Amino acid sequence: MVEFEQSDTLKRLPKQYFSYLAERKKQIRKQYEDVIDLGIGNPDLPAPEFIVNELKGAATDPTNDQYGPARGFDYLREAVVDYYLREYGVHLDPDKEVAILHGSKAGIVEISQCLLNPGDTVLLPNPCYPDYLSGIGLADAEIVELPLLAENDFLPRYDLLDKETSQAAKLLFLNYPNNPTAAVASSEFFSDTVSFAEENKVCVAHDFAYGTIGYDGKSPLSFLQTPGAKEVGIEFFTLSKSHNMAGWRIGFAVGNASVIEGINLLQDHTGCGYYGGIQRAAAKALTGDQSSVRALTATYEKRRDLFVAEFEQAGVEINLPKGSFYVWMKVPEPYSSEEFMTYLVNEARVIVAPGDGFGSLGEGYVRISLAQPTDTLLEAAKRITDLAPFKVDSRVKI
């Protein structure tokens, strides 16, 4: 067999963190049987029945067996518009300000292709969702990191950037509720973001994947709710987390018309539209009864509270997540993130995601997913808190 060399474009791609984790988990499961996996953000509950029934009915419609419009059916784009108006009070043009995506990850990778040339500057939070790096690598752009630190509630500070860097930047990635830190953004922060973007003519790409998952009676803010936001950026939304439709691969981007047109243009060349049955179901999800969305958030909040309570009962203080379905836990000394993950696997049979996979400032943390049944989470918490590092000092903070 002739082995052909990969292109320079592929060589620029970073190591795919979640593929790496999946391979590690495969090896771990060969070694141990009673493993609890808290390392992946994959919803464990089914999609609501009314959405599944919509797909079943659409599957019998032969028109859905044909190629659909490359930019999505009108009814789905209009459902997106209705959803944003109802939930966030944001007005959108279905023809110019909505792009239908094969899950929000597709758009997150595509936007770098749409806006960045080789050598261009992109502002990237550290830590962050690793797949932002994929699009940036494909575009051969240069990264300037924005530290997300606990002392600033895991929000970046634009005042730490020098003027030259700010003016050179073409794209800024944000993600609130945040993966992996579980932080949320304030209206003041989003206002500062719009001002920064306007002054420096940088496009804001806000990843709103966990937009429906906020706790303690507080709904997460859409970036587009901020005055002027639609002039300087777009927002990605996915039904994966809000409606437990991760495997259905359907999402959308909304906002700045010029950026939306770029994404649509790229997709005109790389795809042939999306299965009409899934588009019908997605439209139903957006326009139908949202009580299942609220119930899902309540489920995650209950899981969060019970999980954290197990640590508190063991005398361990842990930061309470404000959004998403993750716990961003500081590891006890003297472990690194990778060492602590290995320790948890060997001693507690619990898998978590090492924080360094989300960026250098993720070192010293692990990400724990709440996308497991309550009994499983409580068993995992008990196994962890029974370990020696948590018995040394009852006042330890993680």
The 8 nearest C-alpha neighbors of each residue, nearest first, counted from 0:
[[1, 2, 3, 4, 5, 6, 9, 10],
 [0, 2, 3, 4, 5, 6, 9, 7],
 [3, 1, 0, 4, 5, 6, 9, 10],
 [4, 2, 1, 5, 0, 6, 7, 9],
 [3, 5, 6, 2, 7, 1, 10, 9],
 [6, 4, 9, 3, 7, 10, 8, 2],
 [5, 7, 8, 9, 10, 4, 11, 3],
 [6, 8, 10, 9, 11, 5, 12, 4],
 [9, 7, 6, 11, 10, 137, 12, 136],
 [10, 8, 11, 6, 12, 7, 5, 137],
 [9, 11, 7, 8, 12, 6, 5, 13],
 [12, 10, 8, 9, 136, 7, 13, 137],
 [11, 13, 136, 9, 10, 133, 137, 14],
 [14, 12, 15, 11, 133, 132, 136, 10],
 [13, 15, 16, 12, 19, 18, 133, 17],
 [16, 14, 18, 17, 13, 19, 130, 129],
 [17, 15, 19, 18, 14, 20, 356, 129],
 [16, 18, 20, 19, 15, 21, 39, 129],
 [19, 17, 21, 20, 15, 16, 22, 14],
 [18, 20, 16, 22, 17, 21, 15, 23],
 [21, 19, 17, 23, 18, 22, 24, 16],
 [22, 20, 18, 24, 23, 19, 17, 25],
 [21, 23, 25, 19, 24, 20, 18, 26],
 [24, 22, 20, 26, 25, 21, 27, 19],
 [25, 23, 27, 21, 26, 22, 28, 20],
 [26, 24, 22, 28, 23, 27, 21, 29],
 [25, 27, 29, 23, 24, 28, 22, 30],
 [28, 26, 24, 30, 29, 25, 31, 23],
 [29, 27, 31, 30, 25, 26, 32, 24],
 [28, 30, 26, 27, 31, 25, 32, 24],
 [29, 31, 27, 28, 26, 32, 25, 34],
 [32, 30, 28, 29, 33, 27, 34, 348],
 [31, 33, 34, 28, 30, 29, 348, 27],
 [32, 34, 31, 348, 35, 28, 349, 347],
 [33, 35, 348, 349, 32, 36, 31, 28],
 [36, 34, 349, 350, 348, 37, 33, 379],
 [35, 37, 350, 38, 349, 34, 351, 39],
 [38, 36, 368, 351, 367, 350, 39, 35],
 [39, 37, 351, 352, 36, 350, 368, 367],
 [38, 40, 41, 37, 368, 36, 352, 351],
 [41, 39, 368, 42, 370, 38, 324, 325],
 [40, 42, 39, 43, 370, 245, 240, 368],
 [43, 41, 370, 44, 243, 40, 240, 245],
 [42, 44, 370, 371, 41, 45, 372, 243],
 [43, 45, 42, 243, 46, 370, 371, 295],
 [46, 44, 243, 47, 43, 244, 42, 48],
 [45, 47, 243, 244, 242, 48, 44, 51],
 [48, 46, 50, 49, 45, 51, 291, 242],
 [47, 49, 51, 50, 52, 46, 45, 53],
 [50, 48, 52, 51, 47, 53, 283, 284],
 [51, 49, 53, 280, 52, 48, 47, 284],
 [50, 52, 48, 54, 53, 49, 55, 47],
 [53, 51, 55, 49, 54, 50, 48, 56],
 [52, 54, 50, 56, 280, 51, 55, 57],
 [53, 55, 57, 51, 280, 276, 52, 56],
 [56, 54, 52, 58, 53, 57, 51, 59],
 [55, 57, 53, 58, 54, 59, 52, 60],
 [58, 56, 276, 54, 60, 59, 55, 53],
 [57, 59, 55, 56, 60, 276, 54, 63],
 [60, 58, 57, 56, 61, 55, 63, 276],
 [59, 61, 57, 58, 62, 63, 56, 64],
 [62, 60, 63, 64, 59, 65, 58, 57],
 [63, 61, 64, 60, 65, 275, 66, 67],
 [62, 64, 275, 61, 65, 60, 276, 274],
 [65, 63, 61, 62, 66, 274, 275, 60],
 [66, 64, 63, 62, 67, 61, 275, 274],
 [65, 67, 68, 271, 64, 272, 63, 274],
 [66, 68, 272, 65, 69, 275, 273, 71],
 [69, 67, 71, 70, 272, 72, 66, 271],
 [70, 68, 272, 271, 71, 267, 67, 270],
 [71, 69, 68, 272, 263, 99, 98, 72],
 [70, 72, 68, 69, 99, 272, 73, 273],
 [73, 71, 74, 75, 68, 76, 70, 67],
 [72, 74, 76, 75, 77, 71, 93, 94],
 [73, 75, 77, 72, 76, 78, 282, 279],
 [76, 74, 78, 282, 77, 73, 72, 278],
 [75, 77, 79, 73, 93, 78, 74, 97],
 [76, 78, 80, 74, 75, 79, 93, 73],
 [79, 77, 75, 81, 80, 76, 282, 82],
 [80, 78, 82, 76, 77, 81, 83, 75],
 [81, 79, 77, 83, 78, 82, 91, 93],
 [82, 80, 78, 84, 79, 83, 85, 77],
 [81, 83, 79, 85, 80, 84, 285, 86],
 [84, 82, 86, 87, 80, 85, 89, 81],
 [83, 85, 88, 89, 81, 82, 87, 90],
 [84, 86, 82, 83, 88, 87, 81, 89],
 [85, 87, 83, 84, 82, 88, 89, 81],
 [88, 86, 83, 89, 84, 85, 224, 221],
 [87, 89, 84, 85, 86, 83, 90, 224],
 [90, 88, 84, 87, 83, 224, 91, 223],
 [89, 91, 84, 88, 80, 92, 83, 81],
 [92, 90, 80, 96, 93, 89, 254, 97],
 [91, 93, 96, 95, 94, 90, 80, 97],
 [94, 92, 76, 97, 77, 95, 96, 91],
 [95, 93, 92, 96, 97, 76, 73, 77],
 [96, 94, 256, 92, 93, 97, 260, 259],
 [95, 97, 256, 254, 92, 253, 93, 259],
 [98, 96, 253, 93, 252, 95, 76, 259],
 [99, 97, 252, 251, 259, 263, 100, 253],
 [98, 100, 251, 71, 250, 70, 252, 97],
 [101, 99, 251, 250, 102, 249, 103, 106],
 [100, 102, 249, 248, 105, 250, 103, 99],
 [103, 101, 249, 250, 248, 100, 104, 105],
 [102, 104, 250, 106, 105, 237, 235, 236],
 [105, 103, 107, 102, 106, 108, 130, 101],
 [106, 104, 103, 108, 107, 101, 102, 109],
 [105, 107, 109, 103, 108, 104, 110, 100],
 [106, 108, 104, 105, 109, 110, 103, 131],
 [107, 109, 134, 106, 105, 110, 111, 104],
 [110, 108, 106, 112, 111, 107, 105, 113],
 [111, 109, 113, 112, 107, 108, 106, 114],
 [110, 112, 134, 113, 115, 114, 109, 135],
 [113, 111, 109, 110, 138, 114, 115, 134],
 [112, 114, 110, 111, 261, 115, 109, 262],
 [115, 113, 111, 112, 110, 116, 169, 170],
 [116, 114, 111, 112, 119, 138, 113, 140],
 [115, 117, 119, 138, 118, 140, 114, 139],
 [118, 116, 139, 140, 119, 138, 115, 141],
 [117, 119, 140, 141, 116, 139, 120, 115],
 [120, 118, 140, 116, 117, 141, 115, 121],
 [119, 121, 168, 141, 142, 169, 140, 167],
 [120, 122, 170, 142, 168, 171, 169, 141],
 [123, 121, 171, 143, 144, 142, 170, 172],
 [122, 124, 144, 172, 145, 143, 121, 171],
 [125, 123, 145, 144, 127, 126, 146, 147],
 [126, 124, 146, 127, 358, 147, 145, 360],
 [125, 127, 358, 357, 361, 360, 124, 147],
 [128, 126, 357, 125, 124, 129, 358, 178],
 [127, 129, 130, 178, 357, 131, 179, 126],
 [130, 128, 131, 357, 132, 127, 16, 356],
 [129, 131, 132, 133, 128, 108, 134, 104],
 [132, 130, 133, 129, 134, 128, 108, 107],
 [133, 131, 135, 130, 134, 129, 136, 13],
 [134, 132, 130, 136, 135, 131, 12, 108],
 [135, 133, 108, 137, 111, 136, 132, 131],
 [134, 136, 132, 138, 133, 137, 140, 111],
 [137, 135, 139, 133, 12, 138, 134, 11],
 [136, 138, 134, 135, 139, 8, 133, 12],
 [137, 139, 135, 136, 140, 112, 117, 115],
 [140, 138, 117, 136, 137, 135, 118, 141],
 [141, 139, 118, 119, 117, 138, 135, 120],
 [140, 142, 120, 118, 119, 121, 143, 139],
 [143, 141, 121, 120, 122, 144, 123, 140],
 [142, 144, 122, 121, 123, 145, 141, 120],
 [143, 145, 123, 124, 122, 125, 142, 146],
 [144, 146, 124, 155, 123, 125, 147, 122],
 [147, 145, 125, 124, 155, 148, 144, 126],
 [148, 146, 153, 155, 154, 125, 124, 126],
 [149, 147, 153, 150, 151, 146, 152, 154],
 [148, 150, 152, 153, 151, 147, 154, 180],
 [149, 151, 148, 152, 153, 147, 154, 155],
 [150, 152, 149, 153, 148, 154, 147, 155],
 [153, 151, 149, 154, 150, 148, 182, 147],
 [154, 152, 147, 148, 149, 151, 182, 155],
 [153, 155, 147, 152, 151, 156, 148, 184],
 [156, 154, 147, 145, 146, 157, 153, 124],
 [157, 155, 158, 159, 154, 145, 146, 160],
 [156, 158, 159, 160, 155, 195, 145, 192],
 [157, 159, 160, 156, 161, 155, 162, 195],
 [158, 160, 157, 156, 161, 145, 155, 162],
 [161, 159, 158, 157, 165, 164, 162, 156],
 [160, 162, 164, 163, 165, 159, 158, 157],
 [161, 163, 165, 164, 166, 160, 167, 199],
 [164, 162, 166, 165, 161, 167, 160, 168],
 [165, 163, 167, 166, 162, 161, 168, 160],
 [166, 164, 162, 168, 167, 163, 199, 160],
 [165, 167, 199, 163, 164, 168, 162, 200],
 [166, 168, 164, 165, 163, 120, 169, 119],
 [169, 167, 120, 165, 121, 166, 170, 201],
 [168, 170, 201, 121, 120, 202, 167, 119],
 [169, 171, 202, 121, 201, 168, 203, 122],
 [172, 170, 122, 203, 121, 204, 202, 123],
 [171, 173, 204, 123, 205, 203, 122, 170],
 [172, 174, 205, 206, 204, 171, 175, 124],
 [173, 175, 206, 177, 205, 207, 176, 172],
 [176, 174, 177, 183, 184, 207, 182, 173],
 [175, 177, 183, 322, 323, 182, 209, 181],
 [178, 176, 175, 181, 174, 182, 180, 179],
 [179, 177, 180, 181, 128, 127, 176, 174],
 [178, 180, 177, 181, 366, 327, 127, 325],
 [179, 181, 327, 182, 178, 177, 153, 326],
 [182, 180, 177, 320, 322, 323, 321, 179],
 [183, 181, 177, 180, 321, 176, 322, 153],
 [184, 182, 176, 175, 322, 321, 177, 181],
 [185, 183, 175, 188, 186, 176, 182, 189],
 [184, 186, 188, 187, 189, 183, 220, 190],
 [185, 187, 189, 188, 190, 184, 225, 220],
 [188, 186, 190, 185, 189, 191, 184, 192],
 [187, 189, 191, 185, 190, 186, 192, 184],
 [188, 190, 192, 186, 191, 187, 193, 222],
 [191, 189, 187, 193, 192, 188, 186, 225],
 [192, 190, 188, 194, 189, 193, 195, 187],
 [191, 193, 189, 195, 190, 194, 196, 188],
 [192, 194, 196, 190, 195, 191, 228, 197],
 [195, 193, 191, 197, 192, 196, 198, 190],
 [194, 196, 192, 198, 193, 197, 191, 199],
 [197, 195, 201, 193, 199, 200, 194, 198],
 [198, 196, 194, 200, 195, 199, 193, 231],
 [197, 199, 195, 196, 200, 194, 201, 166],
 [198, 200, 166, 196, 201, 197, 165, 195],
 [201, 199, 197, 196, 198, 202, 169, 166],
 [200, 202, 169, 196, 170, 199, 168, 203],
 [203, 201, 170, 232, 231, 169, 171, 204],
 [204, 202, 232, 171, 170, 172, 205, 231],
 [205, 203, 172, 233, 232, 234, 171, 173],
 [206, 204, 234, 173, 174, 172, 207, 203],
 [205, 207, 174, 235, 208, 234, 173, 204],
 [208, 206, 210, 236, 235, 209, 205, 175],
 [207, 209, 236, 237, 210, 206, 240, 235],
 [210, 208, 323, 212, 207, 211, 176, 240],
 [209, 211, 207, 208, 212, 219, 176, 221],
 [212, 210, 209, 241, 213, 219, 218, 296],
 [213, 211, 323, 296, 209, 322, 210, 214],
 [214, 212, 322, 218, 219, 217, 321, 211],
 [213, 215, 216, 217, 321, 322, 300, 212],
 [214, 216, 217, 213, 321, 300, 218, 322],
 [215, 217, 214, 218, 213, 219, 297, 300],
 [218, 216, 215, 214, 213, 219, 321, 220],
 [217, 219, 213, 220, 216, 211, 214, 212],
 [220, 218, 213, 210, 217, 221, 211, 176],
 [221, 219, 222, 218, 224, 184, 186, 210],
 [220, 222, 223, 224, 219, 87, 210, 207],
 [221, 223, 224, 225, 220, 189, 228, 205],
 [224, 222, 228, 225, 221, 229, 89, 234],
 [225, 223, 222, 221, 89, 226, 87, 220],
 [224, 226, 223, 228, 222, 227, 190, 189],
 [227, 225, 228, 224, 223, 190, 229, 193],
 [226, 228, 230, 229, 225, 193, 231, 223],
 [229, 227, 223, 230, 225, 231, 226, 193],
 [228, 230, 254, 255, 232, 231, 227, 223],
 [231, 229, 228, 227, 255, 232, 254, 197],
 [232, 230, 202, 228, 229, 203, 196, 255],
 [233, 231, 203, 202, 255, 229, 204, 228],
 [232, 234, 254, 204, 253, 255, 205, 203],
 [233, 235, 205, 253, 252, 206, 204, 254],
 [234, 236, 252, 206, 207, 103, 251, 205],
 [237, 235, 208, 207, 251, 250, 103, 252],
 [238, 236, 250, 239, 103, 208, 102, 249],
 [237, 239, 241, 242, 240, 244, 250, 249],
 [245, 240, 238, 244, 243, 237, 241, 242],
 [239, 241, 243, 238, 242, 209, 245, 42],
 [240, 242, 238, 211, 239, 292, 243, 209],
 [241, 243, 238, 244, 240, 46, 239, 292],
 [244, 242, 46, 239, 240, 245, 45, 42],
 [245, 243, 239, 247, 242, 246, 238, 46],
 [239, 246, 244, 247, 243, 248, 240, 238],
 [245, 247, 248, 244, 239, 243, 249, 102],
 [246, 248, 244, 245, 249, 277, 239, 102],
 [249, 247, 102, 101, 246, 245, 250, 244],
 [250, 248, 102, 101, 247, 100, 238, 237],
 [251, 249, 237, 102, 100, 103, 236, 238],
 [250, 252, 99, 100, 98, 236, 235, 103],
 [251, 253, 235, 98, 234, 97, 236, 99],
 [254, 252, 97, 96, 234, 233, 98, 251],
 [253, 255, 233, 229, 96, 256, 232, 234],
 [254, 256, 229, 232, 258, 233, 257, 230],
 [255, 257, 96, 259, 95, 258, 260, 254],
 [258, 256, 260, 259, 255, 261, 95, 96],
 [259, 257, 261, 260, 256, 255, 262, 233],
 [258, 260, 256, 262, 261, 257, 96, 98],
 [259, 261, 263, 257, 258, 262, 264, 256],
 [262, 260, 258, 264, 259, 263, 113, 265],
 [263, 261, 259, 265, 264, 260, 266, 258],
 [262, 264, 260, 266, 261, 265, 267, 98],
 [265, 263, 267, 261, 266, 262, 260, 268],
 [264, 266, 262, 267, 268, 263, 261, 269],
 [265, 267, 269, 263, 268, 264, 270, 262],
 [266, 268, 264, 265, 269, 69, 270, 263],
 [267, 269, 266, 265, 270, 264, 271, 263],
 [270, 268, 266, 267, 265, 271, 264, 272],
 [271, 269, 266, 272, 268, 267, 69, 273],
 [272, 270, 69, 66, 273, 267, 67, 269],
 [271, 273, 69, 67, 68, 270, 71, 70],
 [274, 272, 275, 67, 271, 71, 278, 277],
 [273, 275, 276, 277, 278, 63, 272, 67],
 [274, 276, 63, 278, 277, 279, 273, 67],
 [275, 277, 57, 279, 54, 278, 274, 58],
 [276, 278, 280, 279, 275, 274, 281, 54],
 [279, 277, 275, 281, 276, 280, 282, 75],
 [280, 278, 276, 282, 277, 281, 275, 283],
 [279, 281, 277, 283, 54, 53, 50, 278],
 [282, 280, 284, 278, 283, 279, 277, 285],
 [281, 283, 75, 285, 279, 284, 78, 280],
 [284, 282, 280, 286, 287, 281, 285, 279],
 [283, 285, 281, 282, 287, 286, 50, 280],
 [286, 284, 282, 283, 287, 82, 78, 281],
 [285, 287, 283, 284, 78, 282, 82, 288],
 [288, 286, 283, 284, 285, 289, 282, 49],
 [287, 289, 290, 286, 291, 284, 285, 292],
 [290, 288, 292, 291, 287, 293, 284, 285],
 [289, 291, 293, 292, 288, 294, 295, 287],
 [292, 290, 294, 289, 293, 295, 47, 288],
 [293, 291, 295, 289, 290, 294, 241, 242],
 [292, 294, 290, 296, 295, 291, 297, 289],
 [295, 293, 291, 297, 292, 296, 290, 298],
 [294, 296, 298, 292, 297, 293, 291, 299],
 [295, 297, 299, 293, 298, 212, 294, 300],
 [298, 296, 294, 300, 295, 299, 301, 293],
 [299, 297, 295, 301, 296, 300, 294, 302],
 [300, 298, 302, 296, 301, 297, 303, 295],
 [299, 301, 303, 297, 302, 298, 296, 304],
 [300, 302, 304, 298, 303, 299, 297, 305],
 [301, 303, 299, 305, 300, 304, 373, 306],
 [304, 302, 300, 306, 301, 305, 299, 307],
 [303, 305, 301, 307, 302, 306, 308, 300],
 [304, 306, 308, 302, 307, 303, 301, 309],
 [305, 307, 303, 308, 309, 304, 377, 302],
 [306, 308, 310, 304, 309, 305, 303, 311],
 [307, 309, 311, 305, 310, 306, 304, 312],
 [310, 308, 312, 307, 306, 311, 380, 313],
 [311, 309, 313, 315, 307, 308, 312, 384],
 [310, 312, 308, 315, 314, 313, 309, 316],
 [313, 311, 309, 314, 310, 308, 315, 307],
 [312, 314, 310, 311, 315, 384, 309, 393],
 [315, 313, 393, 311, 312, 394, 310, 316],
 [314, 316, 311, 310, 313, 395, 396, 394],
 [317, 315, 396, 311, 397, 314, 310, 395],
 [316, 318, 397, 319, 315, 396, 307, 328],
 [319, 317, 320, 316, 328, 327, 397, 326],
 [318, 320, 317, 321, 307, 326, 303, 304],
 [321, 319, 181, 322, 326, 318, 182, 325],
 [322, 320, 182, 214, 181, 213, 183, 319],
 [321, 323, 213, 181, 176, 212, 320, 214],
 [324, 322, 212, 209, 181, 176, 325, 177],
 [325, 323, 369, 368, 299, 322, 370, 326],
 [326, 324, 368, 367, 323, 369, 181, 327],
 [325, 327, 367, 366, 328, 320, 368, 181],
 [328, 326, 366, 180, 365, 325, 179, 367],
 [327, 329, 364, 365, 326, 397, 330, 366],
 [328, 330, 364, 397, 363, 365, 331, 327],
 [329, 331, 364, 363, 397, 328, 332, 334],
 [332, 330, 334, 333, 329, 388, 397, 389],
 [333, 331, 334, 330, 335, 388, 363, 339],
 [332, 334, 331, 335, 330, 339, 338, 388],
 [335, 333, 332, 339, 338, 331, 336, 330],
 [334, 336, 338, 337, 363, 339, 362, 333],
 [335, 337, 353, 363, 339, 338, 364, 362],
 [338, 336, 340, 339, 353, 335, 341, 355],
 [339, 337, 335, 341, 340, 336, 334, 342],
 [338, 340, 342, 336, 341, 337, 334, 335],
 [339, 341, 337, 343, 342, 338, 351, 353],
 [342, 340, 344, 338, 339, 343, 345, 337],
 [341, 343, 339, 345, 340, 344, 346, 338],
 [344, 342, 347, 340, 346, 341, 349, 345],
 [345, 343, 348, 349, 341, 342, 347, 350],
 [344, 346, 342, 343, 348, 347, 341, 349],
 [345, 347, 343, 344, 342, 348, 386, 349],
 [346, 348, 343, 349, 382, 344, 345, 383],
 [347, 349, 344, 34, 345, 346, 343, 35],
 [350, 348, 35, 344, 347, 343, 34, 36],
 [349, 351, 36, 37, 38, 344, 35, 340],
 [352, 350, 38, 37, 367, 340, 366, 353],
 [351, 353, 38, 366, 365, 354, 367, 350],
 [354, 352, 365, 336, 337, 355, 356, 340],
 [353, 355, 361, 365, 364, 356, 362, 357],
 [354, 356, 362, 361, 358, 357, 359, 353],
 [355, 357, 354, 358, 353, 16, 361, 129],
 [358, 356, 126, 127, 355, 129, 354, 361],
 [359, 357, 126, 355, 361, 125, 360, 356],
 [358, 360, 361, 355, 362, 126, 125, 357],
 [361, 359, 362, 358, 126, 125, 355, 146],
 [362, 360, 354, 355, 358, 359, 126, 364],
 [361, 363, 355, 360, 354, 364, 359, 336],
 [362, 364, 336, 330, 335, 329, 361, 354],
 [365, 363, 329, 354, 330, 328, 362, 361],
 [364, 366, 354, 353, 328, 352, 327, 336],
 [367, 365, 327, 352, 326, 351, 354, 179],
 [366, 368, 326, 37, 325, 351, 38, 365],
 [367, 369, 325, 37, 370, 40, 38, 324],
 [368, 370, 324, 371, 325, 367, 302, 299],
 [371, 369, 42, 368, 43, 41, 40, 324],
 [370, 372, 369, 43, 375, 376, 373, 37],
 [373, 371, 375, 374, 376, 370, 43, 302],
 [372, 374, 376, 375, 302, 377, 371, 305],
 [375, 373, 377, 376, 372, 378, 371, 379],
 [374, 376, 378, 372, 373, 377, 379, 371],
 [377, 375, 379, 373, 378, 374, 380, 371],
 [378, 376, 380, 374, 379, 375, 306, 381],
 [377, 379, 381, 375, 376, 380, 374, 382],
 [380, 378, 376, 382, 377, 381, 375, 383],
 [381, 379, 377, 383, 382, 378, 384, 376],
 [382, 380, 378, 384, 383, 379, 385, 377],
 [381, 383, 379, 385, 347, 380, 384, 378],
 [384, 382, 380, 381, 385, 386, 347, 379],
 [383, 385, 381, 386, 389, 382, 380, 310],
 [386, 384, 382, 383, 381, 387, 389, 390],
 [385, 387, 384, 383, 388, 389, 382, 390],
 [386, 388, 390, 389, 391, 385, 384, 383],
 [389, 387, 390, 386, 391, 331, 332, 384],
 [390, 388, 387, 384, 391, 386, 392, 385],
 [389, 391, 387, 388, 392, 393, 386, 385],
 [390, 392, 389, 388, 387, 393, 395, 394],
 [393, 391, 394, 395, 390, 389, 314, 388],
 [392, 394, 314, 395, 315, 390, 391, 313],
 [395, 393, 392, 314, 315, 396, 316, 391],
 [396, 394, 392, 315, 393, 397, 316, 314],
 [397, 395, 316, 315, 394, 317, 329, 331],
 [396, 329, 317, 328, 316, 330, 395, 331]]
